[in-house]
Amino acid sequence: MGFEEIIGHEKQKNLLLSFLEHERMPHAFLFSGQDGIGKKKTALEFVKHIFCEHRNGCGTCKACIRIDRGNHPDLIILSRQGSEGSIGIDLIRGNDEKKIRGINQEIYEYPYESEKRAIIIDGADSLTREAANALLKTLEEPPPFNIFFLITASEEEIPHTLRSRCSRVFFTALRQEQLKRYFTDVLRLDGAQAETLSLISHGSVGAGIFWLERDNLQMRNRLVELITGKHKGFLNTTLLSERITRTGDGVTVYLSFLLSLFRDIFVLNVSGDSSMIINRDIRDILELERVDLRWIEESMKRIQETIRIMRYNVNKWLIFENLLLHIMRHA
């Protein structure tokens, strides 16, 4: 995959290439924007341009191929461990007793093959406080042959002192027509399926691929049934919460869906215009045209708070179930 194969983000790609062209490369970038829209892919493709023997991310030279295979010695990728994990101090500073080599031990050595070394921290908002402080010291006086990429869907969760050391690049959600084109041209979906997916994915390719899984779509339908009162009860809520949180990071996709669902219910109650709703494939929400606006507003606040809490090392099953029970109790 080259830059041209990443959908959207033309402004962001051009900005990055201008840094390379004018040889004014920042020592650290902060890529922010919602999940599943191509931030990490863009970082990897940019690293290809930096490492490429032809300086254009050709995809065929030794450096590009090794990046694609994930075994380039000058590319380090850190990510949180598990859906409820974090990026701890050992991954930054190292731990001799545990035989963990941290990036602060790596970056003072010269790169093995390239002129630069790239360090991608995927989910930088999951850095522990200790890890963030250790990384901050590194970014204050970085060795000149290293480039850091901090990737996050929650920029506000990263300490301001760390953010201020980075060149910030904000990625916007993809447009519906961009998503639809991707689903038809790349995933080879038929027009109707691509249309539905582009509507419910909320600007995220990752969310669209997630909803392609039949089980995930079925659980989405079960959520709708709970909200609309088709199915109620503690057992249904418990089982559904357990299955949803078992999807790991997919729980945030369900939460985003819930938020959009209540947004649709709000629109229906305020304007009555069904053409403005996002989840047009769900006919049951039309039955909620006259409900208490306080319930809608309170539910949306609780969902937003749950999205924030889920970024931490918490019992996702319990928190998601409590959210559903709260929504049903006040319905």
C-alpha positions as CSV (number, residue, x, y, z in Angstrom):
1,M,0.0,0.0,0.0
2,G,1.2,3.5,-0.8
3,F,0.1,6.9,0.3
4,E,-2.2,7.0,-2.8
5,E,-4.1,3.9,-1.5
6,I,-4.9,5.5,1.9
7,I,-8.4,6.9,1.5
8,G,-8.8,10.6,2.3
9,H,-6.5,12.7,4.5
10,E,-4.9,14.5,1.4
11,K,-4.0,17.5,3.5
12,Q,-2.3,15.4,6.1
13,K,-0.4,13.4,3.6
14,N,0.8,16.5,1.7
15,L,1.9,18.1,5.0
16,L,4.0,15.1,5.9
17,L,5.6,14.9,2.4
18,S,6.4,18.6,2.6
19,F,8.5,17.9,5.8
20,L,10.4,15.3,3.8
21,E,10.8,17.4,0.7
22,H,12.2,20.4,2.6
23,E,14.3,18.3,5.0
24,R,12.6,19.9,8.0
25,M,11.6,16.8,9.9
26,P,10.2,17.3,13.4
27,H,11.5,14.8,16.0
28,A,8.0,13.9,17.1
29,F,4.5,13.8,15.6
30,L,1.1,13.5,17.4
31,F,-1.5,11.9,15.1
32,S,-5.0,12.3,16.6
33,G,-8.5,11.5,15.4
34,Q,-11.1,8.9,15.9
35,D,-10.3,5.2,15.8
36,G,-10.2,3.3,12.5
37,I,-9.6,6.2,10.1
38,G,-6.0,5.4,9.0
39,K,-3.7,7.2,11.4
40,K,-1.4,4.2,12.0
41,K,-1.4,3.3,8.3
42,T,-0.4,6.8,7.4
43,A,2.4,6.7,9.9
44,L,3.7,3.4,8.5
45,E,3.5,4.7,4.9
46,F,5.3,7.9,5.9
47,V,8.1,5.8,7.5
48,K,8.4,3.9,4.2
49,H,9.0,7.3,2.5
50,I,11.7,8.1,5.0
51,F,13.4,4.7,4.9
52,C,12.8,3.9,1.2
53,E,15.9,3.5,-1.0
54,H,14.2,5.7,-3.7
55,R,12.7,8.2,-1.1
56,N,9.2,7.6,-2.5
57,G,7.8,4.7,-0.5
58,C,8.1,2.5,-3.6
59,G,6.9,-0.6,-1.8
60,T,9.4,-2.8,-3.6
61,C,12.8,-2.0,-2.1
62,K,14.2,-4.0,0.8
63,A,13.3,-1.3,3.3
64,C,9.7,-1.0,2.2
65,I,9.2,-4.7,2.1
66,R,10.6,-5.1,5.6
67,I,8.3,-2.5,7.0
68,D,5.3,-4.2,5.4
69,R,6.5,-7.5,6.9
70,G,6.9,-5.8,10.3
71,N,10.6,-6.8,10.7
72,H,12.6,-3.7,9.9
73,P,15.2,-3.3,12.7
74,D,14.9,0.5,12.7
75,L,11.1,0.5,13.2
76,I,9.8,0.1,16.7
77,I,6.0,-0.1,17.4
78,L,4.6,0.0,20.9
79,S,1.0,-0.6,21.7
80,R,-1.0,-1.4,24.8
81,Q,-1.0,-5.0,26.0
82,G,-4.6,-6.4,25.6
83,S,-7.9,-4.5,25.4
84,E,-7.6,-3.4,29.1
85,G,-3.9,-2.8,29.1
86,S,-1.6,0.2,29.1
87,I,1.9,1.1,28.0
88,G,4.0,1.0,31.1
89,I,7.3,2.4,32.3
90,D,9.2,-0.8,31.4
91,L,8.5,-0.4,27.7
92,I,9.9,3.1,27.8
93,R,12.8,2.9,30.3
94,G,13.5,-0.8,30.2
95,N,13.8,-3.4,33.0
96,D,17.0,-5.5,33.3
97,E,15.5,-7.9,35.8
98,K,12.6,-8.7,33.5
99,K,14.9,-8.6,30.5
100,I,12.8,-5.9,28.8
101,R,14.7,-3.5,26.6
102,G,12.9,-0.1,26.6
103,I,12.9,2.4,23.8
104,N,15.1,4.8,25.8
105,Q,17.8,2.2,25.6
106,E,17.4,1.8,21.9
107,I,17.3,5.4,20.7
108,Y,20.8,6.3,21.8
109,E,22.3,3.7,19.5
110,Y,22.7,4.5,15.8
111,P,20.1,3.0,13.4
112,Y,21.0,-0.4,12.0
113,E,20.2,0.1,8.3
114,S,18.5,3.5,7.8
115,E,19.6,7.1,8.5
116,K,16.7,7.4,10.9
117,R,14.8,5.2,13.4
118,A,11.0,5.5,13.7
119,I,9.2,4.8,17.0
120,I,5.4,4.5,16.7
121,I,3.4,4.5,19.9
122,D,0.0,3.3,19.0
123,G,-2.5,4.3,21.7
124,A,-0.3,6.9,23.3
125,D,-3.2,7.9,25.6
126,S,-2.7,4.6,27.3
127,L,0.8,5.5,28.5
128,T,0.9,5.3,32.3
129,R,1.9,8.5,34.1
130,E,5.4,7.1,34.8
131,A,5.8,6.1,31.2
132,A,4.6,9.5,29.9
133,N,7.1,11.3,32.2
134,A,9.9,9.1,31.0
135,L,9.0,9.7,27.4
136,L,8.8,13.5,28.0
137,K,12.4,13.6,29.2
138,T,13.4,11.8,26.0
139,L,11.4,14.2,23.8
140,E,12.9,17.2,25.5
141,E,16.4,16.2,24.3
142,P,15.9,13.6,21.6
143,P,18.9,12.0,19.8
144,P,18.8,13.5,16.3
145,F,18.3,10.3,14.3
146,N,15.0,9.3,15.9
147,I,11.4,10.2,14.8
148,F,8.5,9.5,17.2
149,F,4.9,9.1,16.2
150,L,2.3,9.2,19.0
151,I,-1.1,8.0,17.8
152,T,-4.2,8.5,19.7
153,A,-8.0,8.8,19.5
154,S,-8.0,10.8,22.8
155,E,-5.6,13.6,22.5
156,E,-6.9,15.2,25.7
157,E,-5.8,12.1,27.7
158,I,-2.2,12.8,26.8
159,P,-0.4,15.2,29.2
160,H,-0.1,18.7,27.8
161,T,3.6,18.7,28.4
162,L,4.0,15.7,26.1
163,R,1.7,17.1,23.4
164,S,3.6,20.4,23.3
165,R,6.7,18.5,22.3
166,C,5.1,17.1,19.1
167,S,4.0,18.5,15.8
168,R,0.3,17.8,15.8
169,V,-1.6,16.4,12.9
170,F,-5.3,16.0,13.2
171,F,-7.2,13.4,11.1
172,T,-10.8,14.0,10.4
173,A,-13.5,11.3,9.9
174,L,-13.8,10.0,6.4
175,R,-16.8,11.2,4.3
176,Q,-19.6,8.8,3.5
177,E,-18.8,8.7,-0.2
178,Q,-15.1,7.9,0.6
179,L,-16.2,5.0,2.7
180,K,-18.7,3.7,0.2
181,R,-16.0,3.8,-2.5
182,Y,-13.6,1.9,-0.3
183,F,-16.2,-0.8,0.5
184,T,-17.2,-1.3,-3.2
185,D,-13.7,-0.9,-4.8
186,V,-11.5,-2.6,-2.2
187,L,-13.8,-4.9,-0.2
188,R,-16.0,-5.7,-3.3
189,L,-19.3,-5.3,-1.5
190,D,-22.5,-4.7,-3.4
191,G,-23.9,-1.2,-3.6
192,A,-26.7,-1.7,-1.0
193,Q,-24.3,-3.2,1.6
194,A,-21.7,-0.6,1.0
195,E,-24.3,2.2,1.4
196,T,-25.5,0.8,4.7
197,L,-22.0,0.3,6.0
198,S,-20.9,3.7,5.0
199,L,-23.8,5.2,7.0
200,I,-23.3,3.2,10.2
201,S,-19.5,3.4,10.3
202,H,-19.4,7.1,11.3
203,G,-16.4,7.9,9.1
204,S,-14.3,4.9,10.1
205,V,-13.1,2.1,7.8
206,G,-12.2,0.1,10.9
207,A,-15.8,0.3,12.2
208,G,-17.1,-0.7,8.8
209,I,-14.9,-3.8,8.7
210,F,-16.0,-4.5,12.3
211,W,-19.7,-4.4,11.4
212,L,-19.0,-6.9,8.5
213,E,-18.7,-9.6,11.1
214,R,-22.2,-11.2,11.3
215,D,-22.0,-11.7,15.1
216,N,-21.2,-8.0,15.7
217,L,-24.1,-6.9,13.6
218,Q,-26.4,-9.3,15.4
219,M,-25.3,-7.8,18.8
220,R,-25.9,-4.4,17.4
221,N,-29.5,-5.5,16.6
222,R,-29.8,-6.9,20.2
223,L,-28.8,-3.5,21.6
224,V,-31.5,-1.8,19.5
225,E,-34.1,-4.3,20.9
226,L,-33.0,-3.5,24.5
227,I,-33.2,0.3,23.9
228,T,-36.6,0.1,22.1
229,G,-38.1,-2.2,24.7
230,K,-38.4,-5.3,22.5
231,H,-36.3,-7.3,25.0
232,K,-35.8,-6.4,28.7
233,G,-34.4,-8.1,31.7
234,F,-31.3,-8.5,33.8
235,L,-30.2,-11.8,32.0
236,N,-30.4,-10.2,28.5
237,T,-28.3,-7.3,29.7
238,T,-25.7,-9.4,31.4
239,L,-25.2,-11.8,28.5
240,L,-25.2,-9.0,25.9
241,S,-22.6,-7.0,27.9
242,E,-20.4,-10.1,28.3
243,R,-20.5,-10.8,24.6
244,I,-19.9,-7.2,23.6
245,T,-16.9,-6.6,25.9
246,R,-15.4,-9.9,24.7
247,T,-14.8,-8.1,21.4
248,G,-12.0,-6.2,23.1
249,D,-11.4,-2.8,21.5
250,G,-14.7,-3.4,19.6
251,V,-16.6,-2.2,22.7
252,T,-15.8,1.4,21.6
253,V,-17.4,0.8,18.3
254,Y,-20.6,-0.3,20.1
255,L,-20.5,2.7,22.4
256,S,-20.1,5.0,19.3
257,F,-23.1,3.3,17.8
258,L,-25.2,3.8,21.0
259,L,-24.2,7.5,21.0
260,S,-25.3,7.8,17.3
261,L,-28.5,5.9,18.1
262,F,-29.5,8.4,20.8
263,R,-28.5,11.2,18.6
264,D,-31.0,9.9,16.0
265,I,-33.7,9.6,18.7
266,F,-33.1,13.2,19.7
267,V,-33.3,14.4,16.1
268,L,-36.6,12.5,15.6
269,N,-38.1,14.1,18.8
270,V,-36.9,17.6,18.1
271,S,-37.5,17.8,14.3
272,G,-39.4,14.7,13.4
273,D,-37.3,14.6,10.2
274,S,-36.4,10.9,9.6
275,S,-34.2,11.9,6.6
276,M,-31.6,13.3,9.1
277,I,-31.0,10.2,11.0
278,I,-27.7,8.2,10.7
279,N,-28.9,4.7,11.4
280,R,-31.4,4.5,8.6
281,D,-31.3,0.8,8.5
282,I,-33.0,0.6,11.9
283,R,-36.7,1.1,11.5
284,D,-37.4,0.4,15.2
285,I,-36.1,3.8,16.3
286,L,-39.0,5.5,14.4
287,E,-41.1,4.1,17.3
288,L,-39.2,6.3,19.7
289,E,-40.4,9.5,18.2
290,R,-42.1,10.7,21.4
291,V,-39.9,10.0,24.4
292,D,-38.6,12.1,27.4
293,L,-35.8,14.4,26.2
294,R,-34.2,14.2,29.6
295,W,-33.8,10.4,29.2
296,I,-32.1,11.0,25.8
297,E,-29.7,13.7,27.2
298,E,-28.9,11.8,30.3
299,S,-28.2,8.6,28.3
300,M,-25.9,10.5,25.9
301,K,-23.9,11.9,28.8
302,R,-23.6,8.4,30.4
303,I,-22.4,7.0,27.1
304,Q,-19.8,9.7,26.6
305,E,-18.6,9.2,30.2
306,T,-18.4,5.4,29.6
307,I,-16.3,6.0,26.4
308,R,-13.9,8.0,28.5
309,I,-13.7,5.5,31.3
310,M,-13.2,2.5,28.9
311,R,-9.7,4.0,28.1
312,Y,-8.5,2.9,31.5
313,N,-7.7,-0.5,33.0
314,V,-11.3,-1.2,34.2
315,N,-13.8,-4.0,34.3
316,K,-15.4,-3.3,30.9
317,W,-18.1,-5.9,31.3
318,L,-19.4,-4.4,34.5
319,I,-19.2,-0.8,33.3
320,F,-21.0,-1.7,30.0
321,E,-23.7,-3.6,31.9
322,N,-24.2,-0.7,34.3
323,L,-24.6,1.6,31.3
324,L,-27.3,-0.6,29.8
325,L,-29.1,-1.0,33.1
326,H,-29.1,2.8,33.6
327,I,-30.5,3.4,30.1
328,M,-33.2,0.8,30.5
329,R,-34.1,1.9,34.0
330,H,-34.8,5.5,32.8
331,A,-36.5,4.5,29.5
